[in-house]
Amino acid sequence: MLANYGYADASGSYFITIDTDRCDGCGKCVDACPASCFKVLAQDPNDPFRDVPVVVVADGKRKMLKYACAPCKPAAKPPSLPCVDACPQDAIIHSW
């Protein structure tokens, strides 16, 4: 299942999508994110019948992803984002 975390406003849509079918909760994105946007939960809040740990975007970061992720997103070229690069399961997607 694709879990979308973020928001949309007049300047655009700012979402991080985590593919919970791929995510195994390893936490490598948590360690790689300089803004501490991610946290590992023991159970998927979107699928309570799944007993595998999963990564989610922290509650306090969801409404400020545009600013929290800005240092990792250079404007000049397609960015190589630390959280995306760290994920061995390719479970993280940024919408902008």
All heavy atoms as an XYZ file, in Angstrom:
712
protein
N       0.832     -1.158      0.000
C       0.000      0.000      0.000
C       0.895      1.245      0.000
O       1.957      1.251      0.606
C      -0.890     -0.016      1.252
C      -1.712      1.222      1.371
S      -2.977      1.196      2.657
C      -2.088      0.767      4.099
N       0.461      2.275     -0.690
C       1.192      3.532     -0.728
C       0.631      4.466      0.333
O      -0.546      4.807      0.307
C       1.086      4.176     -2.108
C       1.677      3.382     -3.263
C       1.465      4.122     -4.565
C       3.156      3.115     -3.045
N       1.470      4.873      1.263
C       1.073      5.797      2.324
C       1.647      7.166      1.996
O       2.869      7.312      1.843
C       1.589      5.311      3.669
N       0.790      8.174      1.850
C       1.207      9.536      1.515
C       1.223     10.395      2.765
O       0.243     10.451      3.498
C       0.248     10.149      0.489
C       0.352      9.469     -0.838
O       1.418      9.387     -1.418
N      -0.762      8.982     -1.337
N       2.339     11.077      2.975
C       2.497     11.976      4.107
C       2.896     13.336      3.572
O       3.839     13.444      2.795
C       3.593     11.466      5.054
C       3.329     10.088      5.582
C       3.919      8.973      4.992
C       2.488      9.900      6.658
C       3.678      7.703      5.481
C       2.233      8.628      7.156
C       2.834      7.543      6.564
O       2.591      6.288      7.048
N       2.199     14.370      3.977
C       2.551     15.705      3.541
C       1.347     16.599      3.414
O       0.345     16.421      4.104
N       1.427     17.554      2.475
C       0.364     18.543      2.330
C       0.453     19.209      0.960
O       1.454     19.096      0.253
C       0.469     19.609      3.418
C       1.732     20.447      3.320
C       1.711     21.688      2.703
C       2.935     19.982      3.823
C       2.876     22.450      2.599
C       4.094     20.727      3.727
C       4.053     21.969      3.115
O       5.191     22.713      3.002
N      -0.604     19.919      0.619
C      -0.645     20.737     -0.593
C      -1.073     22.132     -0.179
O      -1.936     22.301      0.684
C      -1.621     20.165     -1.605
N      -0.444     23.142     -0.780
C      -0.863     24.520     -0.554
C      -0.777     25.274     -1.874
O      -0.614     24.661     -2.931
C      -0.037     25.179      0.557
C       1.445     25.322      0.233
O       1.833     25.163     -0.945
O       2.219     25.610      1.155
N      -0.882     26.573     -1.838
C      -0.896     27.370     -3.068
C       0.407     27.276     -3.848
O       0.421     27.512     -5.052
C      -1.202     28.829     -2.734
N       1.489     26.920     -3.189
C       2.776     26.831     -3.881
C       3.062     25.452     -4.463
O       4.010     25.280     -5.208
C       3.911     27.244     -2.943
O       4.048     26.324     -1.889
N       2.271     24.443     -4.115
C       2.482     23.117     -4.680
C       2.069     21.996     -3.742
O       1.492     22.232     -2.684
N       2.400     20.788     -4.146
C       2.114     19.589     -3.347
C       3.430     19.036     -2.842
O       4.368     18.832     -3.621
C       1.412     18.537     -4.203
O       0.154     18.993     -4.600
N       3.485     18.767     -1.557
C       4.709     18.306     -0.916
C       4.396     17.027     -0.146
O       3.909     17.070      0.977
C       5.267     19.398      0.003
C       5.425     20.690     -0.741
C       4.455     21.674     -0.678
C       6.524     20.893     -1.557
C       4.587     22.850     -1.394
C       6.664     22.062     -2.284
C       5.687     23.038     -2.195
O       5.815     24.194     -2.919
N       4.673     15.910     -0.794
C       4.366     14.615     -0.196
C       5.570     13.690     -0.272
O       6.322     13.707     -1.245
C       3.195     13.942     -0.918
C       1.871     14.587     -0.656
C       1.387     15.556     -1.508
C       1.120     14.227      0.449
C       0.169     16.171     -1.261
C      -0.099     14.832      0.697
C      -0.575     15.803     -0.161
N       5.709     12.891      0.758
C       6.612     11.747      0.741
C       5.705     10.532      0.752
O       4.811     10.420      1.590
C       7.554     11.728      1.956
C       8.532     12.903      1.878
C       8.307     10.395      2.018
C       9.446     13.011      3.083
N       5.922      9.642     -0.198
C       5.144      8.419     -0.287
C       6.025      7.254      0.127
O       7.150      7.127     -0.348
C       4.625      8.207     -1.720
O       3.832      9.333     -2.095
C       3.795      6.945     -1.827
N       5.501      6.426      1.010
C       6.220      5.227      1.445
C       5.400      4.015      1.020
O       4.225      3.897      1.357
C       6.437      5.226      2.968
C       7.288      6.434      3.356
C       7.097      3.917      3.411
C       7.483      6.623      4.827
N       6.034      3.159      0.241
C       5.399      1.918     -0.196
C       5.533      0.923      0.949
O       6.601      0.340      1.161
C       6.070      1.404     -1.464
C       5.371      0.197     -2.063
O       4.641     -0.504     -1.318
O       5.562     -0.058     -3.260
N       4.458      0.755      1.708
C       4.522     -0.084      2.905
C       4.655     -1.574      2.580
O       5.043     -2.348      3.443
C       3.301      0.149      3.811
O       2.110     -0.154      3.088
C       3.256      1.584      4.299
N       4.351     -1.953      1.345
C       4.570     -3.346      0.939
C       6.051     -3.626      0.757
O       6.505     -4.756      0.931
C       3.824     -3.657     -0.355
C       2.324     -3.667     -0.167
O       1.860     -3.976      0.953
O       1.601     -3.344     -1.132
N       6.816     -2.608      0.403
C       8.263     -2.766      0.228
C       9.043     -2.485      1.504
O      10.072     -3.080      1.748
C       8.766     -1.824     -0.863
C       8.346     -2.198     -2.229
C       8.970     -1.254     -3.219
N       8.643     -1.647     -4.576
C       9.195     -1.121     -5.632
N      10.085     -0.157     -5.513
N       8.859     -1.529     -6.828
N       8.579     -1.508      2.281
C       9.295     -1.080      3.485
C       9.322     -2.212      4.512
O       8.288     -2.786      4.857
C       8.628      0.154      4.079
S       9.433      0.746      5.589
N      10.522     -2.502      5.019
C      10.650     -3.540      6.047
C      11.030     -2.947      7.401
O      11.345     -3.669      8.332
C      11.650     -4.613      5.623
C      13.057     -4.073      5.408
O      13.298     -2.871      5.675
O      13.924     -4.856      4.990
N      10.994     -1.610      7.505
C      11.283     -0.956      8.773
C      12.734     -1.002      9.187
O      13.033     -0.903     10.376
N      13.656     -1.115      8.241
C      15.077     -1.233      8.574
C      15.621      0.027      9.255
O      16.579     -0.041     10.011
C      15.903     -1.574      7.344
S      16.087     -0.221      6.147
N      15.032      1.184      8.968
C      15.451      2.430      9.605
C      16.627      3.129      8.984
O      17.112      4.125      9.522
N      17.102      2.665      7.841
C      18.243      3.324      7.212
C      17.907      4.744      6.769
O      18.745      5.627      6.821
C      18.755      2.487      6.045
C      19.399      1.206      6.509
C      19.948      0.393      5.371
C      20.566     -0.891      5.935
N      21.089     -1.749      4.894
N      16.665      4.983      6.374
C      16.249      6.344      5.995
C      16.217      7.252      7.222
O      16.521      8.448      7.122
C      14.895      6.329      5.311
S      13.569      5.616      6.311
N      15.874      6.697      8.375
C      15.858      7.471      9.623
C      17.261      7.996      9.909
O      17.450      9.171     10.244
C      15.352      6.607     10.797
C      15.449      7.359     12.114
C      13.937      6.137     10.548
N      18.254      7.131      9.772
C      19.644      7.517     10.012
C      20.157      8.494      8.964
O      20.962      9.367      9.269
C      20.545      6.281     10.034
C      20.206      5.336     11.176
O      19.665      5.808     12.199
O      20.467      4.132     11.040
N      19.681      8.379      7.721
C      20.186      9.199      6.626
C      19.568     10.591      6.572
O      20.170     11.512      6.039
C      19.938      8.490      5.292
N      18.391     10.776      7.140
C      17.674     12.051      7.028
C      18.230     13.074      8.016
O      18.074     12.912      9.228
C      16.182     11.847      7.269
S      15.226     13.377      7.152
N      18.834     14.161      7.514
C      19.376     15.173      8.426
C      18.293     15.973      9.151
O      18.566     16.591     10.173
C      20.202     16.068      7.509
C      19.651     15.873      6.155
C      19.102     14.471      6.114
N      17.060     15.957      8.655
C      15.964     16.708      9.270
C      15.112     15.850     10.208
O      14.113     16.327     10.743
C      15.080     17.310      8.185
N      15.481     14.600     10.395
C      14.746     13.676     11.272
C      13.262     13.599     10.919
O      12.392     13.677     11.783
C      14.910     14.088     12.740
O      16.258     14.107     13.101
N      12.979     13.432      9.631
C      11.589     13.370      9.157
C      10.936     12.016      9.366
O       9.714     11.923      9.352
C      11.520     13.735      7.675
S      11.813     15.467      7.343
N      11.722     10.976      9.540
C      11.180      9.617      9.588
C      11.276      9.007     10.977
O      12.141      9.369     11.766
C      11.931      8.712      8.608
C      11.877      9.177      7.194
C      12.921      9.908      6.639
C      10.778      8.904      6.402
C      12.870     10.340      5.330
C      10.720      9.336      5.086
C      11.767     10.056      4.553
N      10.384      8.051     11.244
C      10.496      7.233     12.445
C       9.987      5.836     12.118
O       9.173      5.652     11.217
C       9.743      7.838     13.622
C       8.250      7.878     13.482
C       7.621      8.494     14.727
C       6.120      8.515     14.617
N       5.495      9.066     15.811
N      10.485      4.853     12.840
C      10.088      3.460     12.654
C       9.010      3.124     13.680
O       9.157      3.421     14.865
C      11.291      2.506     12.825
C      10.847      1.059     12.682
C      12.379      2.827     11.818
N       7.927      2.522     13.189
C       6.867      2.030     14.069
C       6.858      0.509     14.030
O       7.137     -0.097     13.002
C       5.502      2.547     13.610
C       5.288      4.058     13.649
C       3.880      4.391     13.169
C       5.520      4.607     15.042
N       6.525     -0.091     15.138
C       6.501     -1.558     15.227
C       5.385     -2.155     14.386
O       5.477     -3.295     13.948
C       6.349     -1.998     16.675
N       4.324     -1.381     14.157
C       3.185     -1.865     13.376
C       2.731     -0.767     12.430
O       2.739      0.410     12.772
C       2.042     -2.253     14.303
C       0.892     -2.928     13.608
C      -0.177     -3.374     14.600
O      -0.252     -2.885     15.722
N      -0.999     -4.306     14.181
N       2.304     -1.144     11.260
C       1.831     -0.201     10.242
C       0.503      0.412     10.686
O      -0.484     -0.301     10.852
C       1.654     -0.943      8.914
C       1.329     -0.036      7.748
O       0.961      1.134      7.970
O       1.439     -0.506      6.603
N       0.443      1.740     10.883
C      -0.805      2.356     11.325
C      -1.900      2.326     10.259
O      -3.076      2.468     10.577
C      -0.404      3.796     11.648
C       0.803      4.042     10.818
C       1.499      2.715     10.719
N      -1.519      2.126      9.018
C      -2.477      2.076      7.922
C      -2.998      0.669      7.659
O      -3.970      0.499      6.935
C      -1.851      2.633      6.642
C      -1.417      4.067      6.817
O      -2.203      4.911      7.215
N      -0.146      4.332      6.560
N      -2.327     -0.329      8.219
C      -2.722     -1.719      8.028
C      -2.471     -2.482      9.332
O      -1.413     -3.084      9.514
C      -1.941     -2.341      6.874
C      -2.399     -3.746      6.529
O      -3.326     -4.265      7.186
O      -1.830     -4.329      5.590
N      -3.410     -2.446     10.268
C      -3.182     -3.054     11.581
C      -3.027     -4.574     11.564
O      -2.597     -5.153     12.552
C      -4.416     -2.642     12.377
C      -5.445     -2.298     11.367
C      -4.711     -1.832     10.139
N      -3.351     -5.212     10.455
C      -3.199     -6.663     10.367
C      -1.806     -7.074      9.920
O      -1.482     -8.253      9.885
C      -4.254     -7.248      9.435
C      -5.652     -7.029      9.940
C      -6.486     -6.128      9.316
C      -6.119     -7.700     11.064
C      -7.770     -5.910      9.784
C      -7.390     -7.484     11.542
C      -8.223     -6.586     10.903
N      -0.982     -6.106      9.565
C       0.392     -6.371      9.138
C       1.307     -6.190     10.341
O       1.348     -5.125     10.950
C       0.772     -5.402      8.022
C       2.088     -5.710      7.400
C       2.254     -4.899      6.112
N       3.498     -5.247      5.496
C       4.507     -4.397      5.351
N       4.387     -3.158      5.723
N       5.623     -4.804      4.799
N       2.053     -7.216     10.693
C       2.894     -7.191     11.890
C       4.361     -6.923     11.602
O       5.222     -7.336     12.369
C       2.766     -8.524     12.635
C       1.400     -8.713     13.244
O       0.759     -7.693     13.560
O       0.967     -9.869     13.403
N       4.654     -6.215     10.523
C       6.028     -5.904     10.148
C       6.295     -4.438     10.478
O       5.443     -3.585     10.233
C       6.235     -6.160      8.638
C       7.629     -5.799      8.198
C       5.930     -7.610      8.310
N       7.456     -4.111     11.047
C       7.762     -2.705     11.294
C       7.730     -1.911      9.986
O       7.987     -2.456      8.912
C       9.178     -2.731     11.865
C       9.395     -4.116     12.329
C       8.532     -4.995     11.459
N       7.425     -0.635     10.095
C       7.337      0.218      8.927
C       7.802      1.619      9.298
O       7.702      2.039     10.448
C       5.890      0.232      8.360
C       4.940      0.947      9.307
C       5.834      0.836      6.976
N       8.319      2.330      8.310
C       8.745      3.716      8.509
C       7.595      4.633      8.126
O       6.895      4.386      7.144
C       9.994      4.016      7.654
C      10.314      5.499      7.659
C      11.180      3.221      8.158
N       7.425      5.694      8.915
C       6.428      6.723      8.628
C       7.108      8.083      8.746
O       8.186      8.199      9.317
C       5.224      6.662      9.596
C       4.495      5.329      9.471
C       5.637      6.920     11.021
N       6.455      9.107      8.208
C       6.930     10.467      8.402
C       6.411     10.925      9.762
O       5.226     10.765     10.072
C       6.447     11.395      7.269
C       6.832     12.835      7.549
C       7.038     10.942      5.938
N       7.290     11.472     10.574
C       6.929     11.908     11.920
C       5.821     12.951     11.874
O       5.785     13.801     10.979
C       8.158     12.471     12.626
N       4.908     12.885     12.828
C       3.754     13.784     12.861
C       4.153     15.253     12.777
O       3.556     16.020     12.048
C       2.934     13.557     14.135
C       2.221     12.216     14.138
O       1.961     11.685     13.044
O       1.929     11.721     15.230
N       5.145     15.665     13.517
C       5.560     17.061     13.540
C       6.210     17.549     12.263
O       6.381     18.758     12.076
N       6.564     16.651     11.374
C       7.235     17.024     10.118
C       6.291     17.052      8.921
O       6.622     17.602      7.884
C       8.370     16.047      9.815
C       9.440     16.001     10.862
C      10.220     17.277     10.916
C      11.351     17.167     11.919
N      12.228     18.310     11.891
N       5.122     16.475      9.032
C       4.224     16.322      7.885
C       3.788     17.646      7.288
O       3.644     17.767      6.084
C       3.002     15.507      8.269
C       3.348     14.076      8.577
C       2.159     13.273      8.991
N       2.603     11.960      9.437
C       1.799     11.018      9.848
N       0.500     11.226      9.877
N       2.273      9.866     10.231
N       3.558     18.653      8.096
C       3.072     19.949      7.612
C       4.195     20.898      7.232
O       3.939     22.038      6.878
C       2.193     20.617      8.679
C       0.952     19.832      9.008
C      -0.075     19.971      7.932
C      -1.349     19.253      8.325
N      -2.339     19.264      7.322
N       5.438     20.425      7.305
C       6.562     21.286      6.964
C       7.608     20.594      6.088
O       8.770     20.963      6.100
C       7.203     21.841      8.229
C       7.634     20.793      9.234
S       8.242     21.477     10.776
C       9.905     21.891     10.332
N       7.184     19.607      5.310
C       8.129     18.860      4.469
C       8.856     19.748      3.470
O      10.022     19.537      3.185
C       7.414     17.731      3.733
C       7.000     16.546      4.597
C       6.244     15.528      3.762
C       8.190     15.917      5.271
N       8.157     20.732      2.926
C       8.783     21.644      1.953
C      10.050     22.259      2.542
O      11.062     22.383      1.873
C       7.790     22.729      1.565
C       8.353     23.801      0.677
C       7.302     24.855      0.379
C       7.841     25.974     -0.463
N       6.807     26.993     -0.736
N       9.987     22.619      3.798
C      11.111     23.278      4.458
C      12.095     22.285      5.064
O      13.295     22.499      5.014
C      10.582     24.236      5.528
C       9.576     25.189      4.953
C       8.212     25.017      5.177
C       9.969     26.233      4.126
C       7.276     25.876      4.618
C       9.038     27.088      3.553
C       7.706     26.905      3.799
O       6.788     27.739      3.234
N      11.592     21.201      5.613
C      12.465     20.199      6.223
C      13.345     19.517      5.181
O      14.509     19.237      5.432
C      11.639     19.162      6.983
N      12.770     19.270      3.983
C      13.514     18.569      2.935
C      14.315     19.506      2.029
O      15.107     19.038      1.214
C      12.550     17.745      2.084
S      11.742     16.412      2.993
N      14.116     20.800      2.138
C      14.758     21.762      1.239
C      16.281     21.642      1.178
O      16.848     21.716      0.084
C      14.341     23.185      1.609
N      16.983     21.461      2.289
C      18.441     21.366      2.196
C      18.937     20.176      1.361
O      20.036     20.211      0.823
C      18.892     21.216      3.653
C      17.798     21.805      4.457
C      16.541     21.503      3.688
N      18.141     19.151      1.232
C      18.533     17.966      0.469
C      18.117     18.041     -0.997
O      18.438     17.151     -1.771
C      17.915     16.714      1.085
S      18.521     16.334      2.721
N      17.370     19.083     -1.383
C      16.831     19.181     -2.735
C      17.453     20.359     -3.477
O      16.876     21.442     -3.499
C      15.313     19.350     -2.678
C      14.608     18.136     -2.156
C      13.123     18.402     -2.152
C      12.356     17.131     -2.162
N      12.307     16.428     -3.387
N      18.612     20.176     -4.070
C      19.209     21.279     -4.840
C      18.347     21.630     -6.043
O      17.769     20.765     -6.684
C      20.565     20.725     -5.265
C      20.441     19.258     -5.166
C      19.394     18.969     -4.117
N      18.246     22.911     -6.332
C      17.380     23.386     -7.414
C      17.991     23.176     -8.798
O      17.276     23.130     -9.788
C      17.070     24.866     -7.217
N      19.288     23.052     -8.898
C      19.957     23.034    -10.194
C      19.827     21.726    -10.958
O      19.861     21.724    -12.175
C      21.434     23.360    -10.005
N      19.687     20.607    -10.276
C      19.658     19.316    -10.961
C      18.736     18.354    -10.227
O      18.389     18.606     -9.073
C      21.061     18.731    -11.050
C      21.693     18.479     -9.705
C      23.070     17.899     -9.856
C      23.649     17.653     -8.472
N      24.900     17.007     -8.492
N      18.354     17.252    -10.845
C      17.570     16.261    -10.107
C      18.377     15.793     -8.899
O      19.529     15.388     -9.043
C      17.364     15.128    -11.107
C      17.561     15.747    -12.440
C      18.540     16.882    -12.240
N      17.790     15.900     -7.717
C      18.554     15.595     -6.509
C      18.734     14.109     -6.261
O      17.929     13.291     -6.682
C      17.703     16.208     -5.404
C      16.320     16.155     -5.944
C      16.447     16.358     -7.436
N      19.791     13.825     -5.583
C      20.009     12.497     -5.038
C      19.740     12.643     -3.549
O      20.561     13.170     -2.808
C      21.443     12.049     -5.305
O      21.677     10.812     -4.718
N      18.567     12.232     -3.124
C      18.139     12.466     -1.752
C      18.676     11.392     -0.816
O      18.619     10.202     -1.129
C      16.617     12.498     -1.683
C      15.976     13.543     -2.590
C      14.476     13.376     -2.610
C      16.361     14.925     -2.140
N      19.191     11.785      0.348
C      19.788     10.811      1.263
C      18.821      9.707      1.688
O      19.214      8.546      1.773
C      20.203     11.653      2.471
C      20.235     13.048      2.004
C      19.306     13.155      0.842
N      17.564     10.059      1.946
C      16.606      9.038      2.394
C      16.294      8.041      1.285
O      16.181      6.845      1.533
C      15.324      9.683      2.906
S      14.456     10.721      1.717
N      16.164      8.535      0.066
C      15.874      7.656     -1.074
C      17.076      6.758     -1.356
O      16.926      5.557     -1.579
C      15.499      8.486     -2.319
C      15.353      7.597     -3.542
C      14.216      9.270     -2.066
N      18.273      7.346     -1.328
C      19.490      6.568     -1.566
C      19.725      5.515     -0.489
O      20.240      4.437     -0.775
C      20.711      7.490     -1.635
C      20.724      8.350     -2.888
O      19.983      8.036     -3.841
O      21.474      9.342     -2.896
N      19.337      5.814      0.753
C      19.586      4.891      1.860
C      18.628      3.712      1.878
O      18.944      2.673      2.452
C      19.493      5.637      3.189
N      17.474      3.849      1.243
C      16.455      2.801      1.306
C      16.811      1.630      0.386
O      16.757      1.755     -0.842
C      15.086      3.367      0.923
S      13.774      2.133      1.020
N      17.157      0.463      0.945
C      17.518     -0.676      0.101
C      16.319     -1.285     -0.625
O      16.481     -2.028     -1.573
C      18.132     -1.672      1.086
C      17.538     -1.321      2.406
C      17.271      0.160      2.376
N      15.114     -0.961     -0.178
C      13.901     -1.528     -0.784
C      13.256     -0.596     -1.812
O      12.211     -0.932     -2.366
C      12.877     -1.826      0.331
C      13.385     -2.725      1.413
C      13.803     -4.084      0.904
O      13.234     -4.619     -0.045
N      14.801     -4.674      1.535
N      13.830      0.581     -2.053
C      13.261      1.580     -2.964
C      11.798      1.869     -2.609
O      10.922      1.897     -3.475
C      13.367      1.135     -4.420
C      14.794      1.067     -4.908
O      15.610      1.895     -4.473
O      15.104      0.167     -5.703
N      11.549      2.114     -1.329
C      10.184      2.307     -0.849
C       9.806      3.771     -0.659
O       8.664      4.049     -0.321
C      10.007      1.562      0.470
N      10.727      4.715     -0.891
C      10.454      6.130     -0.629
C      10.433      6.919     -1.921
O      11.337      6.805     -2.745
C      11.522      6.725      0.318
C      11.521      5.957      1.632
C      11.275      8.213      0.555
C      12.652      6.341      2.551
N       9.401      7.764     -2.070
C       9.250      8.622     -3.238
C       8.897     10.027     -2.749
O       8.021     10.181     -1.891
C       8.125      8.122     -4.169
C       8.389      6.694     -4.617
C       7.949      9.044     -5.376
C       7.175      6.010     -5.215
N       9.547     11.038     -3.299
C       9.195     12.439     -3.035
C       8.387     12.941     -4.213
O       8.735     12.685     -5.365
C      10.454     13.287     -2.879
C      11.149     13.098     -1.560
N      11.172     14.076     -0.608
C      11.815     12.050     -1.047
C      11.845     13.642      0.435
N      12.241     12.413      0.191
N       7.328     13.708     -3.954
C       6.447     14.162     -5.040
C       6.932     15.423     -5.747
O       6.437     15.735     -6.805
C       5.030     14.411     -4.494
O       5.029     15.543     -3.648
N       7.841     16.147     -5.183
C       8.250     17.410     -5.791
C       9.717     17.445     -6.058
O      10.481     16.693     -5.597
C       7.826     18.582     -4.910
C       8.620     18.790     -3.668
C       9.558     19.755     -3.458
C       8.583     18.026     -2.455
N      10.083     19.640     -2.197
C       9.504     18.595     -1.557
C       7.871     16.925     -2.027
C       9.728     18.094     -0.281
C       8.084     16.433     -0.763
C       9.003     17.022      0.090
